[in-house]
């Protein structure tokens, strides 16, 4: 499994809320349709959080990223973002 974490900081709470709504209603369905397994958004502060996308493998993650690159640049123009990604080594559930 391959995971991409997009850390997002918006200029205001309102901008962050609009970004989260966009990710929930537009971006997430699109990445799922393109091959992602799941996506979730975690809130850190009132204007920042992390968008986490799970893929079956790196090849799929790269393919999806290439297809949504214009949207990534649009989000980057309105928010500060940092993308980290890699292979999941393990997961422990109760």
C-alpha positions as CSV (number, residue, x, y, z in Angstrom):
1,X,0.0,0.0,0.0
2,X,1.2,3.5,-0.8
3,X,0.1,6.6,1.2
4,X,0.2,10.3,0.2
5,X,-0.2,12.9,3.0
6,X,-0.9,16.5,1.9
7,X,-0.4,19.0,4.8
8,X,-2.5,22.1,4.1
9,X,-2.5,25.5,5.9
10,X,-5.0,28.1,4.7
11,X,-4.9,31.8,5.4
12,X,-8.1,31.8,7.3
13,X,-10.7,29.4,8.9
14,X,-13.1,30.3,6.1
15,X,-10.6,29.4,3.4
16,X,-9.8,26.2,5.2
17,X,-13.5,25.2,5.5
18,X,-13.9,25.9,1.8
19,X,-10.9,23.7,1.0
20,X,-12.1,20.9,3.1
21,X,-15.5,21.0,1.4
22,X,-13.9,20.9,-2.0
23,X,-11.7,17.9,-1.0
24,X,-14.7,16.1,0.4
25,X,-17.2,16.7,-2.4
26,X,-15.0,17.0,-5.5
27,X,-11.4,15.9,-5.1
28,X,-12.0,12.7,-3.0
29,X,-14.6,11.2,-5.4
30,X,-12.2,12.0,-8.3
31,X,-9.2,10.3,-6.8
32,X,-11.3,7.3,-5.8
33,X,-12.6,7.0,-9.4
34,X,-9.0,7.3,-10.7
35,X,-7.8,4.4,-8.5
36,X,-7.2,5.5,-4.9
37,X,-8.6,3.1,-2.2
38,X,-9.7,5.8,0.3
39,X,-9.2,9.3,1.4
40,X,-9.6,11.2,4.7
41,X,-9.0,14.6,6.1
42,X,-7.7,15.4,9.6
43,X,-8.0,18.8,11.2
44,X,-4.9,20.0,13.1
45,X,-5.9,23.6,13.9
46,X,-8.8,25.9,12.8
47,X,-7.0,26.6,9.5
48,X,-4.8,23.5,8.9
49,X,-5.0,19.8,8.5
50,X,-3.8,16.7,6.6
51,X,-5.5,15.0,3.6
52,X,-4.5,11.4,3.5
53,X,-4.9,9.3,0.4
54,X,-4.4,5.5,0.3
55,X,-3.4,3.8,-3.0
56,X,-2.8,0.1,-3.8
57,X,0.7,0.9,-5.1
58,X,3.1,3.7,-6.1
59,X,2.3,3.3,-9.8
60,X,-1.3,4.1,-9.2
61,X,-0.4,7.1,-6.9
62,X,1.8,8.6,-9.6
63,X,-0.8,8.0,-12.3
64,X,-3.5,9.7,-10.2
65,X,-1.2,12.6,-9.3
66,X,-0.4,13.2,-13.0
67,X,-4.1,13.3,-13.8
68,X,-5.0,15.8,-11.0
69,X,-1.9,18.0,-11.3
70,X,-3.9,21.1,-12.5
71,X,-6.1,20.8,-9.4
72,X,-3.0,20.4,-7.2
73,X,-1.6,23.6,-8.6
74,X,-4.9,25.4,-8.0
75,X,-5.0,24.3,-4.4
76,X,-1.3,25.3,-4.0
77,X,-2.1,28.8,-5.3
78,X,-4.6,29.3,-2.5
79,X,-3.0,27.4,0.4
80,X,0.4,26.4,1.7
81,X,0.8,22.7,1.1
82,X,3.5,20.1,1.7
83,X,3.2,16.6,0.2
84,X,4.8,13.6,1.8
85,X,4.3,10.0,0.5
86,X,5.7,6.5,0.8
87,X,5.0,2.8,1.3
88,X,3.1,1.9,4.4
89,X,5.2,-0.4,6.5
90,X,2.6,-1.6,9.0
91,X,-0.7,-0.7,10.6
92,X,-2.0,-1.8,14.0
93,X,-5.7,-1.8,14.8
94,X,-7.5,-2.8,18.0
